[in-house]
Structures are given as structure tokens and as C-alpha cells.
């Protein structure tokens, strides 16, 4: 039975030595952007089950036109479709707001059975996107999947192994579902030069906030951080020396009296 699988794909800086802005957002200006490491494994897992069941595999990203090149790479790997979510209002969203945008896009697509994403992005490392997305969609949530055992579109269920710190859980859940994958789940394929050339001029469709039916209120950050000037550094301390503990204590008390601390 054919399925529609969506893979959420984020763009991240190649270099981990990025700057942090005063509002704690990431400043990656001038640094090359690549597919998030864990999302590459999500793409491969999506391709595996798309090849088994048939149907569509859509790579979905939120960003600007610079991101299209990486979407073309995913198409060269074997994805059948791509969708770019682009709007000035999307530029500085927190994780929950970003999940709200992606949830709206998935609902707009309308026929999605399964969503794959990496367990976290390598820039903010929050790991909160997939749980937020599943909650907003009202779908099953399967996180830290180290192996997908079965996907049964006819029976509307799937089973995975969740690889946790000290144990491996086997979990079965109903479809539709949102799944986050870890690095060891597979080995991502390399697209051939022929396929790269074939998709070199593909331009994915774009959806804006208006297209998704989202208002400014939908995109208001759940948490705002007020900026402030950090306090000046504390003055350096003074070492108290002496022949023994008694002499050191006497010198310390004299210093405290001299500075009117006591």
C-alpha cells in the first residue's frame, strides 16, 4: 500500500564554532550551511520505506532560497518531492513556533502517513522539535529510533526500537506518526552525478505564512529573553600568607577590619 512520507530537513552551519547573539540566537553569518547530520539519516530511512511501499517522499524545509540546493541533494538521493516554507516571519522562530509552521504545512499536504526527522539539530541541540510537532499534529510520537522494525500502512501501525541510554525499547504505535532517528539507524546513500545533474534546475514549490493560514499570533515565540548588560567582572582576590594558620587568620581579620567588612 502506497504511503506519503515527509522528511523534515533543517539547514545548519558546517562549522560548530558559531557566534551566539545577545538574545541567545545563533549567528552563523559567513559559514557554509549543510543538511543537519541527523536529518541525513532521516532522509535515508524515509527512502528505504518509500522504496518498499511506494508513493511519495517529500522533503520539507523552512528557510530561504539558499536552502534549495540542499533540497536538490535530497531529491538526487531519491526523494520524489520537495516543499520550501519561506517567509520573513519564519526567520527567528523558537522551536515551538517552527513546529507550528511545519505542522500547518503537513496538514496542508493532507495525505501524510509518516514523518521522519533527526533526533535533534546540531546547532541548537534542543531535541524538542519532534515532540512539539507530534503534539501539534495529535499523532503518535516515536523518538530516538535506532531501528524501524516494520511499517504497516494497511494496518495503520509501525514498530521501532528506541535506543535509550541504558536500554532498548521495542514500541508499536498507530499511524500517522512522527519519528526521530539516531545516527546509527542506517548509512545514508550518496547521490550519483547523473541524478545530481537531473535535479540541478528543479525549483521546489514555496509556501508562506499566508499560504499556511498562519497569523502573527501563531508565530509569536513561546518564550522571550530580555537582553541585559552582564555585571562587571569581580575583582581579583588576594592570597593571605603566613607562617601558620593562626598568623593567616590574624592577617585576614586585620584586612577585613581595615576594609570595614567587619
TIROSE-792364 format. One line per 2 residues: number of its first residue (from 1); their letters; for each residue z, x, y of N, C-alpha, C. Coordinates in nm, 3 decimals. Example, Ala and Ser with C-alpha at 12.3 -4.5 7.8 and 13.67 -1.06 7.14 Angstrom:
<atoms>
1	AS	0.780 1.319 -0.569 0.780 1.230 -0.450 0.780 1.320 -0.330 ~ 0.708 1.285 -0.225 0.714 1.367 -0.106 0.787 1.290 0.003 $
</atoms>
This chain:
<atoms>
1	XX	0.000 0.085 -0.120 0.000 0.000 0.000 0.000 0.088 0.124 ~ -0.095 0.063 0.214 -0.110 0.145 0.333 0.010 0.128 0.426 $
3	XX	0.039 0.234 0.502 0.151 0.235 0.594 0.106 0.285 0.731 ~ 0.185 0.255 0.832 0.168 0.319 0.962 0.292 0.402 0.986 $
5	XX	0.274 0.534 0.986 0.384 0.629 1.008 0.369 0.687 1.147 ~ 0.480 0.696 1.219 0.482 0.759 1.351 0.568 0.884 1.342 $
7	XX	0.520 0.992 1.401 0.599 1.115 1.412 0.626 1.141 1.561 ~ 0.753 1.148 1.596 0.791 1.180 1.733 0.788 1.330 1.751 $
9	XX	0.712 1.376 1.846 0.687 1.519 1.863 0.721 1.559 2.006 ~ 0.812 1.654 2.020 0.855 1.698 2.152 0.803 1.837 2.182 $
11	XX	0.776 1.861 2.310 0.735 1.993 2.355 0.858 2.068 2.406 ~ 0.873 2.192 2.364 0.988 2.273 2.405 0.941 2.411 2.451 $
13	XX	1.024 2.484 2.526 0.986 2.620 2.566 0.984 2.714 2.446 ~ 0.885 2.804 2.442 0.880 2.902 2.335 0.997 3.000 2.345 $
15	XX	1.031 3.039 2.467 1.138 3.136 2.489 1.271 3.063 2.505 ~ 1.372 3.104 2.428 1.502 3.040 2.437 1.581 3.080 2.562 $
17	XX	1.538 3.184 2.631 1.613 3.232 2.748 1.569 3.156 2.873 ~ 1.592 3.025 2.874 1.555 2.943 2.988 1.673 2.932 3.085 $
19	XX	1.643 2.891 3.206 1.747 2.873 3.308 1.801 2.731 3.302 ~ 1.928 2.716 3.341 1.990 2.585 3.350 2.007 2.548 3.496 $
21	XX	1.955 2.430 3.534 1.967 2.384 3.671 2.111 2.340 3.702 ~ 2.138 2.317 3.829 2.273 2.278 3.871 2.316 2.147 3.807 $
23	XX	2.219 2.056 3.778 2.254 1.929 3.716 2.256 1.937 3.564 ~ 2.253 2.060 3.511 2.258 2.091 3.368 2.128 2.058 3.295 $
25	XX	2.022 2.024 3.367 1.892 2.006 3.304 1.830 2.144 3.279 ~ 1.727 2.147 3.197 1.666 2.274 3.156 1.550 2.309 3.249 $
27	XX	1.550 2.431 3.296 1.442 2.481 3.382 1.356 2.577 3.298 ~ 1.240 2.528 3.255 1.153 2.609 3.171 1.024 2.646 3.244 $
29	XX	1.030 2.652 3.376 0.912 2.685 3.457 0.857 2.822 3.417 ~ 0.725 2.827 3.398 0.659 2.953 3.368 0.669 2.998 3.224 $
31	XX	0.730 2.916 3.138 0.746 2.952 2.996 0.652 2.866 2.913 ~ 0.582 2.927 2.819 0.488 2.855 2.734 0.559 2.747 2.654 $
33	XX	0.495 2.629 2.642 0.552 2.518 2.567 0.485 2.509 2.430 ~ 0.566 2.479 2.328 0.516 2.467 2.191 0.575 2.342 2.128 $
35	XX	0.526 2.308 2.007 0.586 2.198 1.932 0.726 2.237 1.890 ~ 0.820 2.148 1.910 0.956 2.171 1.865 0.956 2.208 1.716 $
37	XX	1.028 2.313 1.680 1.028 2.365 1.543 1.050 2.256 1.439 ~ 1.155 2.176 1.455 1.187 2.075 1.353 1.084 1.964 1.349 $
39	XX	1.015 1.939 1.460 0.911 1.836 1.461 0.789 1.877 1.380 ~ 0.766 2.008 1.366 0.656 2.052 1.279 0.681 2.009 1.135 $
41	XX	0.807 2.016 1.092 0.841 1.972 0.957 0.829 1.820 0.945 ~ 0.860 1.750 1.053 0.844 1.605 1.054 0.697 1.566 1.043 $
43	XX	0.610 1.641 1.111 0.466 1.615 1.101 0.419 1.633 0.957 ~ 0.459 1.744 0.896 0.417 1.771 0.758 0.467 1.663 0.663 $
45	XX	0.591 1.619 0.681 0.644 1.514 0.592 0.568 1.383 0.612 ~ 0.537 1.352 0.737 0.458 1.233 0.764 0.320 1.241 0.701 $
47	XX	0.256 1.359 0.709 0.124 1.377 0.650 0.129 1.359 0.498 ~ 0.233 1.412 0.436 0.247 1.402 0.290 0.248 1.257 0.244 $
49	XX	0.328 1.174 0.312 0.338 1.034 0.269 0.220 0.951 0.317 ~ 0.156 0.993 0.426 0.033 0.926 0.468 -0.079 0.950 0.367 $
51	XX	-0.087 1.072 0.316 -0.189 1.103 0.215 -0.162 1.028 0.085 ~ -0.037 1.002 0.056 -0.003 0.932 -0.069 -0.031 0.782 -0.059 $
53	XX	0.001 0.721 0.056 -0.009 0.576 0.067 -0.128 0.529 0.150 ~ -0.189 0.619 0.229 -0.298 0.576 0.315 -0.248 0.507 0.440 $
55	XX	-0.340 0.469 0.527 -0.302 0.404 0.652 -0.317 0.497 0.770 ~ -0.225 0.488 0.866 -0.234 0.568 0.988 -0.111 0.655 1.005 $
57	XX	-0.132 0.770 1.070 -0.020 0.852 1.114 -0.042 0.883 1.262 ~ 0.047 0.835 1.344 0.038 0.853 1.489 0.141 0.954 1.536 $
59	XX	0.097 1.058 1.606 0.192 1.149 1.670 0.216 1.096 1.811 ~ 0.343 1.080 1.843 0.382 1.018 1.969 0.464 1.117 2.049 $
61	XX	0.421 1.141 2.173 0.491 1.237 2.259 0.509 1.179 2.398 ~ 0.614 1.226 2.465 0.638 1.189 2.603 0.625 1.314 2.688 $
63	XX	0.537 1.311 2.788 0.514 1.430 2.869 0.393 1.411 2.958 ~ 0.334 1.523 3.001 0.216 1.514 3.088 0.093 1.566 3.014 $
65	XX	-0.016 1.581 3.087 -0.143 1.619 3.024 -0.138 1.757 2.957 ~ -0.043 1.841 2.999 -0.031 1.973 2.936 0.007 1.962 2.788 $
67	XX	0.061 1.848 2.750 0.108 1.828 2.614 -0.005 1.790 2.518 ~ -0.120 1.753 2.573 -0.230 1.705 2.490 -0.276 1.812 2.391 $
69	XX	-0.272 1.940 2.432 -0.319 2.047 2.344 -0.237 2.051 2.214 ~ -0.106 2.030 2.224 -0.023 2.029 2.104 -0.046 1.903 2.022 $
71	XX	-0.078 1.794 2.086 -0.114 1.673 2.011 -0.245 1.696 1.934 ~ -0.336 1.769 1.995 -0.461 1.802 1.924 -0.433 1.888 1.801 $
73	XX	-0.335 1.976 1.814 -0.297 2.058 1.698 -0.248 1.969 1.584 ~ -0.167 1.869 1.617 -0.118 1.776 1.514 -0.233 1.697 1.452 $
75	XX	-0.331 1.660 1.536 -0.449 1.591 1.483 -0.528 1.682 1.390 ~ -0.537 1.810 1.425 -0.607 1.906 1.340 -0.533 1.925 1.207 $
77	XX	-0.401 1.910 1.209 -0.323 1.919 1.086 -0.349 1.801 0.993 ~ -0.392 1.687 1.050 -0.423 1.571 0.966 -0.381 1.437 1.020 $
79	XX	-0.311 1.434 1.134 -0.273 1.306 1.194 -0.398 1.227 1.229 ~ -0.392 1.095 1.217 -0.509 1.013 1.243 -0.517 0.965 1.388 $
81	XX	-0.400 0.955 1.454 -0.396 0.902 1.590 -0.291 0.978 1.672 ~ -0.301 0.963 1.803 -0.201 1.023 1.894 -0.181 0.928 2.011 $
83	XX	-0.060 0.932 2.065 -0.028 0.849 2.181 0.061 0.931 2.274 ~ 0.023 0.937 2.402 0.099 1.011 2.501 0.167 0.913 2.597 $
85	XX	0.296 0.930 2.616 0.372 0.849 2.711 0.389 0.931 2.838 ~ 0.321 0.892 2.944 0.319 0.972 3.066 0.346 0.884 3.188 $
87	XX	0.445 0.924 3.265 0.480 0.851 3.387 0.576 0.939 3.466 ~ 0.563 0.945 3.599 0.661 1.024 3.677 0.805 0.983 3.648 $
89	XX	0.824 0.856 3.613 0.960 0.807 3.585 1.018 0.864 3.456 ~ 0.932 0.926 3.373 0.978 0.981 3.245 1.022 1.128 3.256 $
91	XX	1.007 1.187 3.373 1.022 1.333 3.383 1.164 1.384 3.364 ~ 1.265 1.308 3.406 1.402 1.358 3.399 1.495 1.256 3.333 $
93	XX	1.458 1.215 3.213 1.537 1.116 3.141 1.642 1.183 3.055 ~ 1.755 1.116 3.035 1.852 1.164 2.938 1.807 1.118 2.800 $
95	XX	1.880 1.157 2.696 1.837 1.129 2.559 1.826 0.980 2.531 ~ 1.923 0.903 2.577 1.920 0.759 2.552 1.801 0.693 2.620 $
97	XX	1.774 0.731 2.744 1.660 0.673 2.815 1.528 0.713 2.750 ~ 1.520 0.838 2.703 1.399 0.882 2.634 1.378 0.801 2.506 $
99	XX	1.487 0.776 2.432 1.478 0.695 2.311 1.435 0.553 2.344 ~ 1.479 0.503 2.460 1.441 0.367 2.502 1.290 0.359 2.528 $
101	XX	1.234 0.464 2.588 1.090 0.468 2.614 1.013 0.471 2.482 ~ 1.055 0.559 2.390 0.985 0.571 2.262 0.998 0.443 2.181 $
103	XX	1.115 0.379 2.184 1.134 0.253 2.113 1.039 0.146 2.166 ~ 1.021 0.143 2.298 0.929 0.047 2.358 0.785 0.073 2.312 $
105	XX	0.748 0.200 2.302 0.613 0.236 2.256 0.593 0.195 2.110 ~ 0.692 0.219 2.027 0.682 0.183 1.885 0.670 0.032 1.870 $
107	XX	0.747 -0.042 1.949 0.736 -0.188 1.945 0.598 -0.232 1.993 ~ 0.542 -0.159 2.090 0.409 -0.192 2.141 0.303 -0.171 2.034 $
109	XX	0.318 -0.065 1.955 0.225 -0.040 1.845 0.231 -0.154 1.745 ~ 0.351 -0.202 1.717 0.368 -0.328 1.645 0.367 -0.326 1.495 $
111	XX	0.303 -0.229 1.432 0.289 -0.233 1.286 0.348 -0.110 1.219 ~ 0.448 -0.047 1.282 0.504 0.079 1.233 0.602 0.052 1.120 $
113	XX	0.588 0.130 1.011 0.676 0.116 0.895 0.782 0.224 0.888 ~ 0.749 0.342 0.940 0.837 0.457 0.920 0.818 0.556 1.035 $
115	XX	0.929 0.611 1.084 0.925 0.710 1.192 0.993 0.838 1.143 ~ 0.925 0.950 1.160 0.984 1.081 1.131 1.003 1.156 1.263 $
117	XX	1.109 1.237 1.267 1.133 1.327 1.380 1.216 1.444 1.331 ~ 1.216 1.553 1.407 1.301 1.665 1.373 1.448 1.631 1.395 $
119	XX	1.538 1.702 1.328 1.681 1.669 1.337 1.734 1.690 1.479 ~ 1.675 1.781 1.552 1.710 1.800 1.694 1.600 1.881 1.759 $
121	XX	1.602 1.886 1.890 1.507 1.971 1.962 1.574 2.105 1.987 ~ 1.494 2.208 1.998 1.550 2.343 2.012 1.581 2.378 2.158 $
123	XX	1.562 2.283 2.250 1.600 2.311 2.389 1.737 2.252 2.423 ~ 1.756 2.121 2.402 1.888 2.066 2.438 1.984 2.057 2.320 $
125	XX	1.931 2.063 2.196 2.015 2.070 2.075 2.110 1.951 2.058 ~ 2.084 1.837 2.122 2.181 1.728 2.114 2.181 1.658 1.978 $
127	XX	2.065 1.642 1.916 2.057 1.572 1.788 2.084 1.423 1.800 ~ 2.083 1.370 1.923 2.118 1.230 1.945 1.997 1.138 1.955 $
129	XX	1.876 1.194 1.960 1.758 1.111 1.983 1.733 1.014 1.867 ~ 1.732 1.064 1.744 1.700 0.978 1.629 1.803 0.866 1.611 $
131	XX	1.934 0.895 1.613 2.029 0.783 1.605 2.012 0.681 1.717 ~ 1.982 0.728 1.838 1.962 0.636 1.951 1.838 0.550 1.928 $
133	XX	1.730 0.613 1.881 1.605 0.540 1.856 1.625 0.434 1.748 ~ 1.691 0.470 1.639 1.715 0.375 1.530 1.798 0.257 1.579 $
135	XX	1.897 0.286 1.659 1.984 0.179 1.711 1.905 0.086 1.802 ~ 1.821 0.140 1.889 1.745 0.057 1.981 1.641 -0.029 1.908 $
137	XX	1.585 0.026 1.799 1.488 -0.050 1.721 1.556 -0.149 1.626 ~ 1.683 -0.121 1.593 1.752 -0.203 1.494 1.708 -0.173 1.353 $
139	XX	1.663 -0.048 1.329 1.612 -0.006 1.199 1.712 0.080 1.124 ~ 1.685 0.101 0.995 1.766 0.192 0.916 1.757 0.333 0.973 $
141	XX	1.865 0.408 0.958 1.872 0.544 1.009 1.906 0.640 0.895 ~ 1.822 0.741 0.875 1.844 0.841 0.771 1.833 0.978 0.836 $
143	XX	1.945 1.043 0.858 1.946 1.170 0.929 1.964 1.288 0.835 ~ 1.924 1.406 0.883 1.938 1.532 0.809 1.874 1.525 0.669 $
145	XX	1.755 1.466 0.664 1.686 1.455 0.535 1.631 1.592 0.493 ~ 1.677 1.640 0.377 1.628 1.766 0.323 1.523 1.744 0.216 $
147	XX	1.510 1.619 0.171 1.407 1.584 0.072 1.388 1.434 0.074 ~ 1.263 1.389 0.087 1.232 1.247 0.075 1.194 1.222 -0.070 $
149	XX	1.277 1.146 -0.140 1.257 1.124 -0.283 1.148 1.022 -0.310 ~ 1.145 0.916 -0.230 1.048 0.809 -0.255 1.033 0.723 -0.131 $
151	XX	0.911 0.678 -0.108 0.882 0.580 -0.005 0.805 0.467 -0.072 ~ 0.862 0.348 -0.071 0.803 0.232 -0.139 0.769 0.125 -0.036 $
153	XX	0.648 0.129 0.020 0.613 0.031 0.123 0.608 -0.112 0.071 ~ 0.571 -0.131 -0.056 0.566 -0.267 -0.113 0.706 -0.325 -0.127 $
155	XX	0.799 -0.241 -0.174 0.937 -0.285 -0.189 1.019 -0.273 -0.064 ~ 0.961 -0.220 0.044 1.027 -0.205 0.173 1.156 -0.123 0.161 $
157	XX	1.147 -0.007 0.093 1.265 0.080 0.083 1.222 0.225 0.067 ~ 1.316 0.314 0.090 1.291 0.456 0.071 1.422 0.525 0.035 $
159	XX	1.410 0.642 -0.029 1.528 0.719 -0.068 1.512 0.863 -0.021 ~ 1.621 0.920 0.026 1.619 1.059 0.072 1.745 1.130 0.026 $
161	XX	1.737 1.262 0.027 1.855 1.345 0.012 1.897 1.390 0.152 ~ 2.022 1.358 0.190 2.076 1.405 0.318 2.152 1.534 0.292 $
163	XX	2.106 1.642 0.351 2.167 1.773 0.330 2.271 1.798 0.439 ~ 2.397 1.776 0.405 2.507 1.794 0.498 2.571 1.931 0.476 $
165	XX	2.675 1.962 0.551 2.733 2.096 0.548 2.788 2.132 0.411 ~ 2.857 2.039 0.347 2.924 2.071 0.220 2.879 1.986 0.103 $
167	XX	2.785 1.895 0.126 2.742 1.806 0.017 2.600 1.759 0.040 ~ 2.538 1.706 -0.065 2.405 1.644 -0.057 2.421 1.499 -0.099 $
169	XX	2.385 1.408 -0.012 2.394 1.266 -0.040 2.256 1.211 -0.077 ~ 2.250 1.125 -0.176 2.128 1.050 -0.206 2.145 0.910 -0.149 $
171	XX	2.058 0.874 -0.055 2.072 0.749 0.017 1.944 0.668 0.007 ~ 1.958 0.538 -0.021 1.845 0.446 -0.022 1.863 0.347 0.092 $
173	XX	1.756 0.325 0.166 1.762 0.235 0.282 1.637 0.149 0.287 ~ 1.646 0.041 0.362 1.532 -0.050 0.375 1.437 0.001 0.482 $
175	XX	1.312 -0.036 0.468 1.210 -0.008 0.569 1.196 -0.130 0.659 ~ 1.164 -0.111 0.787 1.130 0.016 0.854 1.254 0.103 0.877 $
177	XX	1.230 0.233 0.892 1.340 0.328 0.907 1.300 0.441 0.999 ~ 1.402 0.507 1.053 1.383 0.627 1.134 1.451 0.741 1.062 $
179	XX	1.377 0.850 1.038 1.426 0.961 0.957 1.419 1.091 1.036 ~ 1.529 1.166 1.038 1.526 1.301 1.096 1.528 1.402 0.982 $
181	XX	1.447 1.507 0.995 1.431 1.603 0.886 1.483 1.740 0.927 ~ 1.525 1.818 0.826 1.570 1.954 0.850 1.459 2.052 0.815 $
183	XX	1.484 2.179 0.841 1.379 2.281 0.828 1.332 2.303 0.685 ~ 1.421 2.292 0.588 1.386 2.327 0.450 1.315 2.217 0.374 $
185	XX	1.280 2.108 0.440 1.223 1.994 0.368 1.082 2.022 0.314 ~ 1.005 2.109 0.380 0.868 2.138 0.338 0.820 2.265 0.405 $
187	XX	0.692 2.294 0.388 0.630 2.407 0.456 0.510 2.354 0.535 ~ 0.520 2.347 0.668 0.410 2.291 0.747 0.279 2.365 0.724 $
189	XX	0.173 2.289 0.716 0.040 2.346 0.694 -0.019 2.402 0.823 ~ -0.115 2.491 0.809 -0.189 2.544 0.924 -0.322 2.470 0.933 $
191	XX	-0.360 2.421 1.049 -0.490 2.354 1.062 -0.603 2.455 1.051 ~ -0.712 2.414 0.990 -0.827 2.502 0.977 -0.900 2.512 1.111 $
193	XX	-0.976 2.620 1.129 -1.052 2.639 1.252 -1.152 2.527 1.271 ~ -1.211 2.478 1.162 -1.309 2.370 1.169 -1.244 2.242 1.225 $
195	XX	-1.124 2.211 1.177 -1.055 2.091 1.224 -1.010 2.107 1.368 ~ -0.968 2.227 1.405 -0.929 2.252 1.544 -1.046 2.228 1.638 $
197	XX	-1.165 2.277 1.600 -1.284 2.256 1.681 -1.322 2.107 1.687 ~ -1.299 2.037 1.576 -1.338 1.896 1.568 -1.259 1.809 1.665 $
199	XX	-1.133 1.845 1.689 -1.048 1.762 1.776 -1.030 1.823 1.915 ~ -1.105 1.930 1.944 -1.085 2.006 2.068 -1.102 1.922 2.194 $
201	XX	-1.181 1.817 2.188 -1.206 1.737 2.308 -1.147 1.596 2.298 ~ -1.065 1.573 2.196 -1.002 1.442 2.181 -0.900 1.422 2.293 $
203	XX	-0.904 1.307 2.357 -0.807 1.272 2.461 -0.727 1.150 2.414 ~ -0.600 1.168 2.383 -0.519 1.056 2.333 -0.502 0.948 2.439 $
205	XX	-0.486 0.823 2.398 -0.454 0.718 2.495 -0.318 0.743 2.559 ~ -0.302 0.693 2.681 -0.179 0.716 2.757 -0.115 0.581 2.791 $
207	XX	0.017 0.575 2.780 0.092 0.456 2.821 0.194 0.495 2.926 ~ 0.205 0.413 3.030 0.301 0.435 3.137 0.420 0.342 3.120 $
209	XX	0.516 0.353 3.211 0.631 0.263 3.208 0.587 0.118 3.222 ~ 0.490 0.093 3.308 0.440 -0.044 3.327 0.373 -0.096 3.200 $
211	XX	0.297 -0.010 3.133 0.231 -0.049 3.008 0.333 -0.089 2.901 ~ 0.450 -0.024 2.906 0.554 -0.049 2.806 0.649 -0.159 2.848 $
213	XX	0.628 -0.213 2.967 0.715 -0.320 3.016 0.853 -0.272 3.055 ~ 0.864 -0.146 3.100 0.993 -0.088 3.136 1.011 -0.087 3.287 $
215	XX	1.130 -0.119 3.331 1.163 -0.119 3.473 1.246 0.003 3.506 ~ 1.272 0.022 3.635 1.355 0.134 3.677 1.495 0.127 3.616 $
217	XX	1.546 0.005 3.600 1.679 -0.012 3.540 1.682 0.038 3.396 ~ 1.570 0.023 3.325 1.564 0.070 3.186 1.568 0.222 3.177 $
219	XX	1.531 0.289 3.286 1.520 0.434 3.283 1.632 0.504 3.360 ~ 1.735 0.428 3.397 1.850 0.488 3.465 1.932 0.567 3.364 $
221	XX	1.963 0.692 3.393 2.043 0.772 3.298 2.176 0.705 3.266 ~ 2.217 0.714 3.140 2.344 0.657 3.098 2.461 0.733 3.159 $
223	XX	2.439 0.863 3.180 2.544 0.949 3.235 2.484 1.031 3.348 ~ 2.549 1.035 3.462 2.505 1.120 3.572 2.610 1.228 3.596 $
225	XX	2.564 1.345 3.634 2.653 1.459 3.655 2.648 1.498 3.802 ~ 2.761 1.492 3.868 2.768 1.530 4.009 2.772 1.681 4.019 $
227	XX	2.693 1.736 4.109 2.692 1.881 4.126 2.804 1.921 4.222 ~ 2.858 2.038 4.203 2.962 2.089 4.291 2.956 2.241 4.292 $
229	XX	3.010 2.299 4.396 3.014 2.444 4.406 3.131 2.494 4.323 ~ 3.108 2.587 4.232 3.219 2.636 4.150 3.322 2.709 4.236 $
231	XX	3.449 2.709 4.194 3.552 2.778 4.272 3.527 2.928 4.274 ~ 3.579 2.997 4.376 3.558 3.143 4.381 3.629 3.209 4.264 $
233	XX	3.582 3.326 4.223 3.645 3.395 4.110 3.790 3.431 4.141 ~ 3.870 3.428 4.037 4.010 3.463 4.055 4.022 3.612 4.086 $
235	XX	4.121 3.651 4.170 4.138 3.795 4.200 4.177 3.871 4.073 ~ 4.137 3.996 4.072 4.170 4.077 3.955 4.321 4.101 3.948 $
237	XX	4.374 4.114 3.828 4.517 4.132 3.808 4.561 4.277 3.830 ~ 4.691 4.296 3.825 4.749 4.429 3.841 4.834 4.462 3.719 $
239	XX	4.812 4.576 3.661 4.891 4.619 3.547 5.023 4.679 3.594 ~ 5.132 4.634 3.534 5.265 4.687 3.565 5.300 4.795 3.462 $
241	XX	5.322 4.917 3.511 5.357 5.023 3.418 5.506 5.056 3.431 ~ 5.556 5.134 3.338 5.697 5.172 3.340 5.734 5.245 3.212 $
243	XX	5.850 5.312 3.218 5.893 5.390 3.100 5.928 5.301 2.984 ~ 5.982 5.183 3.012 6.021 5.091 2.904 6.011 4.948 2.956 $
245	XX	6.046 4.851 2.870 6.033 4.709 2.905 6.122 4.674 3.024 ~ 6.244 4.730 3.027 6.337 4.699 3.137 6.280 4.738 3.271 $
247	XX	6.224 4.859 3.278 6.165 4.905 3.404 6.045 4.820 3.443 ~ 5.963 4.779 3.345 5.846 4.697 3.374 5.888 4.561 3.429 $
249	XX	5.993 4.503 3.369 6.041 4.373 3.416 6.094 4.383 3.557 ~ 6.168 4.490 3.587 6.222 4.509 3.721 6.110 4.520 3.825 $
251	XX	6.004 4.596 3.791 5.890 4.610 3.881 5.818 4.476 3.901 ~ 5.806 4.400 3.793 5.739 4.270 3.801 5.817 4.175 3.892 $
253	XX	5.949 4.170 3.875 6.032 4.083 3.959 6.021 4.124 4.105 ~ 6.022 4.254 4.131 6.010 4.303 4.269 5.877 4.259 4.330 $
255	XX	5.768 4.267 4.253 5.637 4.226 4.302 5.636 4.075 4.334 ~ 5.696 3.994 4.245 5.699 3.850 4.266 5.779 3.815 4.391 $
257	XX	5.893 3.885 4.413 5.973 3.863 4.534 5.896 3.905 4.660 ~ 5.828 4.018 4.648 5.751 4.071 4.762 5.641 3.974 4.804 $
259	XX	5.580 3.906 4.706 5.471 3.812 4.736 5.522 3.669 4.750 ~ 5.653 3.654 4.753 5.716 3.523 4.773 5.676 3.420 4.667 $
261	XX	5.654 3.471 4.547 5.626 3.381 4.434 5.757 3.322 4.383 ~ 5.863 3.401 4.389 5.996 3.353 4.351 6.094 3.383 4.462 $
</atoms>
